[in-house]
Amino acid sequence: MNKILRRWHDTDPSLKLFLLGVMFLGINSGIVSGAFNNYLHDVYELTSRQRGILEFPREFPGFALVFMTGFLAFLSVEKWAVLTGICAGTGLLCLAFLPPVYSLMLVWMLLWSTGTHLFMTVESVMGLRFASKGGQGRRLGQISGVTNFAAILAAGIIWLTAKFTVSPLVYKIVFAVAGISAFSAALVFSRMKSKGEETVPKGAKFVFRWKYSIFYAMNILSGARKQIFMTFAPWVLVTIYGTTPDTMALLLLIASFLGVVFRQIFGIVVDRFGERVMFMADGIILLLICSGFVFSTCVPLLFSLYILDNLMFSMRIARTTYMNKIAEKKSDITPSLSLGVTMDHAVSMTVPAAGGMLWAAFGYKSVFIVASALSLITFLLAYLMKIPEKNGGIPEGGKVSGLEKLKEQTASN
């Protein structure tokens, strides 16, 4: 314990503030993740098709992220962090206290979504900035672990509120707490001191290189996979198996508790074994999860697979470190990460609507059969992936040819 306290005392003050802000935003995000599906079902009584279509506006800010970050390029990333808290907090407080009119709900949802999606780039860029060389995965895992610790608090808030309060007052209370947490994050982020590093130099608002094509492809696959399990897995549990808000909160609590340790270990494993191995493992695990939702009606097993899939969202760590390794220059990283999120969400906006129609026509299992095909594509792309070593030498998973050796010897001479 003394060693941990000593390390915390010696930690960069800006990193301490960033982690505290991450925790507050994690509470905000965790509450929405745990309560939003039940909120839509209880308050607006949406069908599965309507729920799928709703993901189009919810994910639109992620699609527009590359344009948002280009527009905000004149600000430091620390200022971006402040904006994320303000947007997320305003959206959730409006959901909590204003009348539940569907058209207005779309506006507040968009505002909250804008904040959370902008923070995806902020989290990745700041994580790389605070990491030591070769320890990027470990640092991103620590940040992700803080987010999971916050999600534990969020799940506890939802569970206690749902146990002792009746709907729809439950949602007013938890969304109010989420909004206050987001504004607290904005306040903490505003106290961070800029390191004077322009992460997006002038003229580098948008970057697209063929060399990064597998990174783009992985983001597209992630967008499809993520939406299937963020939208339809909980929707299956809620509508098919009658899972209640307190049970969904308990599942989120378990996933978050495991994630505190798992995501930190995941970051270390990425640094140790490389992104290629982790992407291949992700494809195999996703196939197993999909198979469970297709072939099993055992609710405890489905709960376990839902928790496992939540843990596998850690793959964003591997995509970030992969981009960091293949980037031709440092100034490519932030705009490329933003473009990756935009590609992710270009798919995220369309998959739920298509999945909702697929569910309506052929049943919910058809959605997870399609997700199985995505897992196989993920595995294949990971198998073909070549990642440079840290010293810029032998690609991970590949060999150096005689011609390449001759080139290296000639260059060294």
DRENKOLBA-652096 format. One record per residue (C-alpha): residue number from 0; residue in three letters; x, y, z. Coordinates in nm, 3 decimals, m for minus. Each point is the difference from the previous one (the first is absolute). Example, Ala and Ser with C-alpha at 12.3 -4.5 7.8 and 13.67 -1.06 7.14 Angstrom:
<sites>
SITE    n  res       c1       c2       c3
SITE    0  ALA    1.230   m0.450    0.780
SITE    1  SER    0.137    0.344   m0.066
</sites>
This chain:
<sites>
SITE    n  res       c1       c2       c3
SITE    0  MET    0.000    0.000    0.000
SITE    1  ASN    0.286    0.237    0.088
SITE    2  LYS    0.156   m0.071   m0.339
SITE    3  ILE   m0.326    0.084   m0.179
SITE    4  LEU   m0.044    0.321    0.199
SITE    5  ARG    0.362    0.098   m0.074
SITE    6  ARG   m0.047   m0.059   m0.371
SITE    7  TRP   m0.321    0.204    0.005
SITE    8  HIS    0.180    0.283    0.182
SITE    9  ASP    0.272    0.004   m0.268
SITE   10  THR   m0.251   m0.009   m0.289
SITE   11  ASP   m0.023    0.295   m0.238
SITE   12  PRO   m0.265    0.238    0.145
SITE   13  SER   m0.161    0.034   m0.344
SITE   14  LEU   m0.032   m0.378   m0.022
SITE   15  LYS   m0.166   m0.008    0.343
SITE   16  LEU   m0.255    0.260   m0.113
SITE   17  PHE   m0.057   m0.185   m0.327
SITE   18  LEU   m0.068   m0.329    0.180
SITE   19  LEU   m0.241    0.174    0.238
SITE   20  GLY   m0.184    0.153   m0.296
SITE   21  VAL   m0.008   m0.341   m0.169
SITE   22  MET   m0.163   m0.142    0.312
SITE   23  PHE   m0.274    0.266    0.000
SITE   24  LEU   m0.068   m0.053   m0.371
SITE   25  GLY    0.004   m0.375    0.061
SITE   26  ILE   m0.281    0.038    0.251
SITE   27  ASN   m0.194    0.200   m0.259
SITE   28  SER    0.055   m0.257   m0.274
SITE   29  GLY   m0.061   m0.296    0.230
SITE   30  ILE   m0.337    0.133    0.111
SITE   31  VAL   m0.114    0.054   m0.359
SITE   32  SER    0.127   m0.344   m0.108
SITE   33  GLY   m0.182   m0.169    0.286
SITE   34  ALA   m0.329    0.190   m0.010
SITE   35  PHE   m0.061    0.131   m0.351
SITE   36  ASN   m0.144   m0.317   m0.156
SITE   37  ASN   m0.247   m0.047    0.287
SITE   38  TYR   m0.083    0.372   m0.017
SITE   39  LEU   m0.091   m0.028   m0.370
SITE   40  HIS   m0.202   m0.315    0.063
SITE   41  ASP   m0.189    0.130    0.307
SITE   42  VAL   m0.057    0.363   m0.099
SITE   43  TYR   m0.035   m0.014   m0.381
SITE   44  GLU   m0.094   m0.370   m0.052
SITE   45  LEU    0.218   m0.031   m0.311
SITE   46  THR   m0.012   m0.307   m0.225
SITE   47  SER    0.322   m0.180   m0.096
SITE   48  ARG   m0.010    0.170   m0.342
SITE   49  GLN   m0.047    0.346    0.154
SITE   50  ARG    0.282   m0.073    0.247
SITE   51  GLY    0.232   m0.086   m0.289
SITE   52  ILE   m0.090    0.314   m0.195
SITE   53  LEU    0.062    0.215    0.309
SITE   54  GLU    0.368   m0.095   m0.014
SITE   55  PHE    0.037    0.206   m0.320
SITE   56  PRO   m0.031    0.339    0.174
SITE   57  ARG    0.170   m0.126    0.316
SITE   58  GLU    0.310   m0.103   m0.194
SITE   59  PHE    0.002    0.300   m0.237
SITE   60  PRO    0.243    0.203    0.218
SITE   61  GLY    0.248   m0.287   m0.027
SITE   62  PHE   m0.031    0.009   m0.378
SITE   63  ALA    0.053    0.377    0.003
SITE   64  LEU    0.299   m0.023    0.236
SITE   65  VAL    0.265    0.050   m0.268
SITE   66  PHE   m0.172    0.325   m0.098
SITE   67  MET   m0.046    0.107    0.363
SITE   68  THR    0.367   m0.054    0.084
SITE   69  GLY    0.101    0.186   m0.315
SITE   70  PHE   m0.220    0.291    0.101
SITE   71  LEU    0.143   m0.005    0.354
SITE   72  ALA    0.362   m0.034   m0.113
SITE   73  PHE    0.077    0.353    0.119
SITE   74  LEU   m0.066   m0.115    0.360
SITE   75  SER    0.223   m0.221    0.215
SITE   76  VAL   m0.116   m0.354    0.077
SITE   77  GLU   m0.043    0.107    0.363
SITE   78  LYS   m0.266    0.247   m0.116
SITE   79  TRP   m0.167   m0.280   m0.197
SITE   80  ALA   m0.023   m0.192    0.327
SITE   81  VAL   m0.185    0.290    0.166
SITE   82  LEU   m0.247    0.013   m0.290
SITE   83  THR   m0.075   m0.372    0.035
SITE   84  GLY   m0.113    0.049    0.361
SITE   85  ILE   m0.214    0.302   m0.081
SITE   86  CYS   m0.179   m0.170   m0.291
SITE   87  ALA   m0.056   m0.329    0.183
SITE   88  GLY   m0.116    0.175    0.318
SITE   89  THR   m0.245    0.231   m0.176
SITE   90  GLY   m0.157   m0.287   m0.195
SITE   91  LEU   m0.054   m0.217    0.308
SITE   92  LEU   m0.136    0.277    0.221
SITE   93  CYS   m0.252    0.086   m0.272
SITE   94  LEU   m0.105   m0.366   m0.019
SITE   95  ALA   m0.043    0.000    0.377
SITE   96  PHE   m0.203    0.317    0.050
SITE   97  LEU   m0.179    0.086   m0.325
SITE   98  PRO   m0.322   m0.171   m0.118
SITE   99  PRO    0.047   m0.340   m0.173
SITE  100  VAL   m0.093    0.120   m0.349
SITE  101  TYR    0.151   m0.234   m0.260
SITE  102  SER    0.120    0.277   m0.236
SITE  103  LEU    0.168    0.185    0.288
SITE  104  MET    0.153   m0.324    0.127
SITE  105  LEU    0.175   m0.034   m0.337
SITE  106  VAL    0.158    0.346    0.045
SITE  107  TRP    0.127   m0.074    0.355
SITE  108  MET    0.123   m0.342   m0.110
SITE  109  LEU    0.195    0.163   m0.286
SITE  110  LEU    0.158    0.248    0.239
SITE  111  TRP    0.107   m0.271    0.245
SITE  112  SER    0.124   m0.216   m0.287
SITE  113  THR    0.211    0.287   m0.139
SITE  114  GLY    0.184    0.030    0.330
SITE  115  THR    0.064   m0.371    0.044
SITE  116  HIS    0.118   m0.052   m0.358
SITE  117  LEU    0.238    0.296    0.010
SITE  118  PHE    0.150   m0.148    0.315
SITE  119  MET    0.094   m0.316   m0.191
SITE  120  THR    0.271    0.196   m0.181
SITE  121  VAL    0.094    0.197    0.313
SITE  122  GLU    0.045   m0.318    0.204
SITE  123  SER    0.220   m0.167   m0.262
SITE  124  VAL    0.217    0.306   m0.069
SITE  125  MET    0.049    0.089    0.366
SITE  126  GLY    0.070   m0.363    0.084
SITE  127  LEU    0.280   m0.014   m0.255
SITE  128  ARG    0.132    0.335    0.121
SITE  129  PHE    0.027   m0.119    0.361
SITE  130  ALA    0.154   m0.338   m0.094
SITE  131  SER    0.366   m0.094    0.004
SITE  132  LYS    0.158   m0.152   m0.310
SITE  133  GLY   m0.113   m0.360   m0.039
SITE  134  GLY   m0.261    0.039    0.274
SITE  135  GLN   m0.284    0.151   m0.202
SITE  136  GLY   m0.225   m0.303    0.041
SITE  137  ARG    0.061   m0.007    0.374
SITE  138  ARG   m0.089    0.368    0.041
SITE  139  LEU   m0.314   m0.029   m0.214
SITE  140  GLY   m0.095   m0.306    0.202
SITE  141  GLN    0.036    0.197    0.324
SITE  142  ILE   m0.224    0.276   m0.136
SITE  143  SER   m0.252   m0.258   m0.113
SITE  144  GLY    0.019   m0.160    0.345
SITE  145  VAL   m0.096    0.332    0.159
SITE  146  THR   m0.299    0.017   m0.237
SITE  147  ASN   m0.107   m0.346    0.117
SITE  148  PHE    0.038    0.097    0.365
SITE  149  ALA   m0.229    0.296   m0.074
SITE  150  ALA   m0.245   m0.235   m0.173
SITE  151  ILE   m0.015   m0.204    0.321
SITE  152  LEU   m0.111    0.312    0.186
SITE  153  ALA   m0.249    0.074   m0.281
SITE  154  ALA   m0.146   m0.351    0.013
SITE  155  GLY   m0.032    0.028    0.378
SITE  156  ILE   m0.186    0.330   m0.037
SITE  157  ILE   m0.243   m0.154   m0.251
SITE  158  TRP   m0.051   m0.315    0.206
SITE  159  LEU   m0.074    0.187    0.324
SITE  160  THR   m0.227    0.250   m0.175
SITE  161  ALA   m0.192   m0.274   m0.185
SITE  162  LYS   m0.042   m0.200    0.321
SITE  163  PHE   m0.149    0.281    0.205
SITE  164  THR   m0.163    0.227   m0.261
SITE  165  VAL   m0.278   m0.057   m0.252
SITE  166  SER    0.021    0.075   m0.374
SITE  167  PRO    0.019    0.261   m0.152
SITE  168  LEU    0.150    0.178    0.304
SITE  169  VAL    0.291   m0.246   m0.021
SITE  170  TYR    0.115    0.152   m0.327
SITE  171  LYS   m0.033    0.359    0.121
SITE  172  ILE    0.227   m0.074    0.296
SITE  173  VAL    0.268   m0.199   m0.181
SITE  174  PHE    0.017    0.239   m0.297
SITE  175  ALA    0.031    0.295    0.240
SITE  176  VAL    0.294   m0.172    0.172
SITE  177  ALA    0.154   m0.070   m0.343
SITE  178  GLY   m0.033    0.364   m0.103
SITE  179  ILE    0.160    0.129    0.321
SITE  180  SER    0.286   m0.249   m0.043
SITE  181  ALA    0.067    0.124   m0.354
SITE  182  PHE    0.012    0.363    0.111
SITE  183  SER    0.238   m0.104    0.280
SITE  184  ALA    0.225   m0.154   m0.267
SITE  185  ALA   m0.004    0.326   m0.198
SITE  186  LEU    0.104    0.192    0.312
SITE  187  VAL    0.288   m0.241    0.070
SITE  188  PHE    0.119    0.003   m0.362
SITE  189  SER    0.002    0.381    0.003
SITE  190  ARG    0.270   m0.011    0.268
SITE  191  MET    0.240   m0.208   m0.210
SITE  192  LYS    0.303    0.186   m0.128
SITE  193  SER    0.079   m0.034   m0.369
SITE  194  LYS    0.338   m0.156   m0.071
SITE  195  GLY    0.038    0.229   m0.296
SITE  196  GLU   m0.015   m0.294   m0.242
SITE  197  GLU   m0.215    0.072   m0.301
SITE  198  THR   m0.147   m0.342   m0.067
SITE  199  VAL   m0.168    0.124   m0.317
SITE  200  PRO    0.249    0.235   m0.170
SITE  201  LYS   m0.130    0.263   m0.236
SITE  202  GLY   m0.096   m0.152   m0.332
SITE  203  ALA   m0.036   m0.355    0.140
SITE  204  LYS   m0.376   m0.003    0.051
SITE  205  PHE   m0.060   m0.303   m0.220
SITE  206  VAL    0.231   m0.291   m0.087
SITE  207  PHE   m0.071   m0.298   m0.226
SITE  208  ARG    0.279   m0.237   m0.104
SITE  209  TRP   m0.023   m0.337   m0.173
SITE  210  LYS    0.263   m0.126    0.244
SITE  211  TYR   m0.261    0.026    0.276
SITE  212  SER   m0.265   m0.201   m0.187
SITE  213  ILE   m0.008   m0.294    0.246
SITE  214  PHE   m0.040    0.248    0.287
SITE  215  TYR   m0.299    0.149   m0.183
SITE  216  ALA   m0.143   m0.346   m0.069
SITE  217  MET    0.032   m0.100    0.366
SITE  218  ASN   m0.190    0.312    0.102
SITE  219  ILE   m0.277   m0.077   m0.250
SITE  220  LEU   m0.030   m0.357    0.132
SITE  221  SER    0.007    0.131    0.356
SITE  222  GLY   m0.288    0.236   m0.078
SITE  223  ALA   m0.215   m0.282   m0.133
SITE  224  ARG    0.087   m0.242    0.281
SITE  225  LYS   m0.036    0.265    0.271
SITE  226  GLN   m0.347    0.107   m0.106
SITE  227  ILE   m0.129   m0.354   m0.028
SITE  228  PHE    0.096   m0.062    0.361
SITE  229  MET   m0.070    0.345    0.143
SITE  230  THR   m0.343    0.016   m0.163
SITE  231  PHE   m0.129   m0.352   m0.054
SITE  232  ALA    0.161   m0.210    0.273
SITE  233  PRO   m0.157    0.206    0.282
SITE  234  TRP   m0.319    0.035   m0.206
SITE  235  VAL   m0.020   m0.381   m0.020
SITE  236  LEU    0.047   m0.026    0.375
SITE  237  VAL   m0.260    0.270    0.072
SITE  238  THR   m0.271   m0.090   m0.254
SITE  239  ILE    0.043   m0.377   m0.052
SITE  240  TYR    0.105   m0.107    0.350
SITE  241  GLY   m0.162    0.281    0.204
SITE  242  THR    0.317    0.122    0.169
SITE  243  THR   m0.082    0.283    0.244
SITE  244  PRO    0.194    0.328    0.049
SITE  245  ASP    0.156   m0.115    0.328
SITE  246  THR    0.120   m0.325   m0.165
SITE  247  MET    0.147    0.190   m0.296
SITE  248  ALA    0.173    0.226    0.252
SITE  249  LEU    0.134   m0.306    0.181
SITE  250  LEU    0.142   m0.140   m0.327
SITE  251  LEU    0.166    0.335   m0.068
SITE  252  LEU    0.132    0.001    0.356
SITE  253  ILE    0.158   m0.344   m0.046
SITE  254  ALA    0.147    0.093   m0.340
SITE  255  SER    0.139    0.325    0.139
SITE  256  PHE    0.146   m0.167    0.308
SITE  257  LEU    0.177   m0.259   m0.215
SITE  258  GLY    0.102    0.272   m0.247
SITE  259  VAL    0.193    0.199    0.263
SITE  260  VAL    0.259   m0.278    0.006
SITE  261  PHE   m0.061   m0.154   m0.342
SITE  262  ARG    0.059    0.315   m0.204
SITE  263  GLN    0.325    0.079    0.177
SITE  264  ILE    0.121   m0.355   m0.060
SITE  265  PHE   m0.125    0.026   m0.358
SITE  266  GLY    0.217    0.308   m0.058
SITE  267  ILE    0.305   m0.179    0.138
SITE  268  VAL   m0.073   m0.305   m0.219
SITE  269  VAL   m0.026    0.223   m0.309
SITE  270  ASP    0.345    0.142    0.078
SITE  271  ARG    0.136   m0.352    0.056
SITE  272  PHE   m0.153   m0.202   m0.286
SITE  273  GLY   m0.093    0.267   m0.254
SITE  274  GLU   m0.317    0.117   m0.166
SITE  275  ARG   m0.011   m0.275   m0.264
SITE  276  VAL   m0.044   m0.277    0.259
SITE  277  MET   m0.263    0.199    0.188
SITE  278  PHE   m0.204    0.071   m0.314
SITE  279  MET    0.004   m0.370   m0.091
SITE  280  ALA   m0.112   m0.096    0.351
SITE  281  ASP   m0.277    0.259   m0.021
SITE  282  GLY   m0.135   m0.161   m0.318
SITE  283  ILE   m0.011   m0.343    0.164
SITE  284  ILE   m0.165    0.127    0.319
SITE  285  LEU   m0.261    0.196   m0.196
SITE  286  LEU   m0.090   m0.316   m0.194
SITE  287  LEU   m0.056   m0.187    0.327
SITE  288  ILE   m0.218    0.281    0.137
SITE  289  CYS   m0.214    0.011   m0.315
SITE  290  SER   m0.042   m0.377    0.005
SITE  291  GLY   m0.130    0.022    0.355
SITE  292  PHE   m0.269    0.253   m0.091
SITE  293  VAL   m0.100   m0.206   m0.306
SITE  294  PHE   m0.010   m0.350    0.151
SITE  295  SER   m0.063    0.047    0.373
SITE  296  THR   m0.307    0.102    0.198
SITE  297  CYS    0.177   m0.041    0.334
SITE  298  VAL   m0.038    0.344    0.159
SITE  299  PRO    0.299   m0.029    0.240
SITE  300  LEU    0.220   m0.092   m0.298
SITE  301  LEU   m0.130    0.298   m0.200
SITE  302  PHE    0.069    0.224    0.298
SITE  303  SER    0.357   m0.134    0.010
SITE  304  LEU    0.050    0.057   m0.373
SITE  305  TYR   m0.137    0.354    0.034
SITE  306  ILE    0.256    0.069    0.274
SITE  307  LEU    0.280   m0.155   m0.208
SITE  308  ASP   m0.087    0.215   m0.299
SITE  309  ASN    0.008    0.311    0.220
SITE  310  LEU    0.353   m0.095    0.102
SITE  311  MET    0.104   m0.044   m0.364
SITE  312  PHE   m0.076    0.365   m0.073
SITE  313  SER    0.356    0.035    0.131
SITE  314  MET    0.111   m0.058   m0.360
SITE  315  ARG   m0.004    0.378   m0.048
SITE  316  ILE    0.328   m0.003    0.193
SITE  317  ALA    0.155   m0.226   m0.264
SITE  318  ARG   m0.129    0.214   m0.287
SITE  319  THR    0.150    0.312    0.160
SITE  320  THR    0.343   m0.157    0.060
SITE  321  TYR   m0.007   m0.151   m0.351
SITE  322  MET   m0.057    0.347   m0.149
SITE  323  ASN    0.279    0.136    0.219
SITE  324  LYS    0.239   m0.263   m0.141
SITE  325  ILE   m0.084    0.036   m0.370
SITE  326  ALA   m0.031    0.382   m0.007
SITE  327  GLU    0.243    0.156   m0.248
SITE  328  LYS    0.026    0.307    0.224
SITE  329  LYS   m0.132    0.104    0.340
SITE  330  SER   m0.234    0.262   m0.146
SITE  331  ASP   m0.190   m0.279   m0.181
SITE  332  ILE   m0.116   m0.162    0.324
SITE  333  THR   m0.280    0.229    0.121
SITE  334  PRO   m0.170    0.059   m0.340
SITE  335  SER    0.038   m0.371   m0.084
SITE  336  LEU   m0.158   m0.106    0.330
SITE  337  SER   m0.285    0.245   m0.067
SITE  338  LEU   m0.044   m0.135   m0.353
SITE  339  GLY   m0.003   m0.352    0.141
SITE  340  VAL   m0.283    0.093    0.238
SITE  341  THR   m0.186    0.163   m0.290
SITE  342  MET    0.030   m0.320   m0.208
SITE  343  ASP   m0.106   m0.202    0.305
SITE  344  HIS   m0.312    0.214    0.034
SITE  345  ALA   m0.081    0.015   m0.369
SITE  346  VAL   m0.071   m0.370    0.049
SITE  347  SER   m0.150    0.050    0.347
SITE  348  MET   m0.264    0.230   m0.146
SITE  349  THR   m0.122   m0.252   m0.255
SITE  350  VAL    0.047   m0.341    0.165
SITE  351  PRO   m0.267    0.044    0.273
SITE  352  ALA   m0.265    0.105   m0.253
SITE  353  ALA    0.092   m0.292   m0.227
SITE  354  GLY    0.015   m0.231    0.302
SITE  355  GLY   m0.341    0.116    0.118
SITE  356  MET   m0.151   m0.083   m0.339
SITE  357  LEU    0.184   m0.333   m0.006
SITE  358  TRP   m0.136   m0.080    0.347
SITE  359  ALA   m0.354    0.094   m0.106
SITE  360  ALA    0.021   m0.221   m0.311
SITE  361  PHE    0.193   m0.307    0.124
SITE  362  GLY    0.025    0.025    0.380
SITE  363  TYR    0.276    0.121    0.229
SITE  364  LYS    0.230   m0.298   m0.065
SITE  365  SER    0.058    0.117   m0.357
SITE  366  VAL    0.174    0.314    0.134
SITE  367  PHE    0.255   m0.211    0.187
SITE  368  ILE    0.057   m0.228   m0.298
SITE  369  VAL    0.110    0.308   m0.196
SITE  370  ALA    0.225    0.098    0.292
SITE  371  SER    0.163   m0.344   m0.025
SITE  372  ALA    0.107    0.080   m0.356
SITE  373  LEU    0.158    0.323    0.125
SITE  374  SER    0.204   m0.196    0.253
SITE  375  LEU    0.147   m0.215   m0.277
SITE  376  ILE    0.094    0.310   m0.203
SITE  377  THR    0.167    0.148    0.310
SITE  378  PHE    0.207   m0.315    0.046
SITE  379  LEU    0.104   m0.005   m0.367
SITE  380  LEU    0.109    0.366   m0.002
SITE  381  ALA    0.196   m0.051    0.322
SITE  382  TYR    0.173   m0.304   m0.153
SITE  383  LEU    0.112    0.212   m0.297
SITE  384  MET    0.110    0.292    0.218
SITE  385  LYS    0.368    0.107    0.009
SITE  386  ILE    0.103    0.222    0.290
SITE  387  PRO    0.344    0.164    0.026
SITE  388  GLU    0.211   m0.079    0.302
SITE  389  LYS    0.067    0.286    0.240
SITE  390  ASN    0.344    0.041   m0.150
SITE  391  GLY   m0.148    0.023   m0.347
SITE  392  GLY    0.151   m0.336   m0.102
SITE  393  ILE   m0.170   m0.335   m0.050
SITE  394  PRO   m0.377    0.021   m0.042
SITE  395  GLU   m0.198   m0.178    0.267
SITE  396  GLY   m0.124   m0.327   m0.143
SITE  397  GLY    0.224    0.031   m0.304
SITE  398  LYS    0.353   m0.075   m0.123
SITE  399  VAL    0.274    0.212   m0.147
SITE  400  SER    0.100   m0.097   m0.353
SITE  401  GLY    0.359   m0.020   m0.128
SITE  402  LEU   m0.059    0.316   m0.206
SITE  403  GLU   m0.123    0.187    0.310
SITE  404  LYS    0.308   m0.115    0.193
SITE  405  LEU    0.223    0.124   m0.284
SITE  406  LYS   m0.179    0.336    0.009
SITE  407  GLU    0.053    0.025    0.377
SITE  408  GLN    0.370   m0.086   m0.034
SITE  409  THR    0.043    0.254   m0.282
SITE  410  ALA   m0.177    0.269    0.207
SITE  411  SER    0.218   m0.073    0.304
SITE  412  ASN    0.316    0.024   m0.212
</sites>
